[in-house]
Amino acid sequence: MKKKTIKKSSNTAKYAAIGAGLAGIAAAYFFLGPKGKIYQKKTMAWAIKMKADVVERLEDARDMSESAYHQIIDSIAREYEDKAKVGREEIQSLAKDLKKHWKTISKEAGIGK
């Protein structure tokens, strides 16, 4: 299967769309998901920061594919497991949820067209 990539020069608008998609997904998952009521009572600053870190790395990426997207999320999740004052389970849950949305985000961003 041919790996789909995009050039850095066309990344800005596409990654802005990815960032907006990630923001919506993260908010919906944590505040409306299965443990929404619990999460609504907690500060989700770490989740917002983690999402921002993902977007920042995406903006710096030269090529973007599903596997590269997953590697970025995994890398940032490992960093948060080491430094965040949140449980590993919560961090991995957000990472897993972000990964599930690759098709939607790539479609909205026009990646692979």
Steps between C-alpha positions, in 0.01 A plus 500: 500500500638837402576736789317829459696809591461874469763764453586744778400802289136389497493401868389822669131498408474124528654492846276783614207278405660207683548717809138608495392139462720389789364775722143395434573131542688545826229722647218269394673190629585636840187695572236291326663155497444205731661672799390849402352601835818405683719683249279808506592543864874472435726748333585379154791734445733205437272368223486838331878535529555149366278574201689825440829309508363257239394790276841666541681183396263457206583850382872416511454170313634485145269219392176381648358152488290296738804322642686831550191643672484199735874524575464866594213421737688205656811713552309778672300253710828350630622847593179571690517168683838610635415857597123537542328464834230289339463127476653307213154362422357847435790597275477177301125541473539843341777372270284207389206730433712743298633212288148375423418828329775497235259434213266782598781746562688411181179531300424844647860611441501367144794265558522226244312680225 
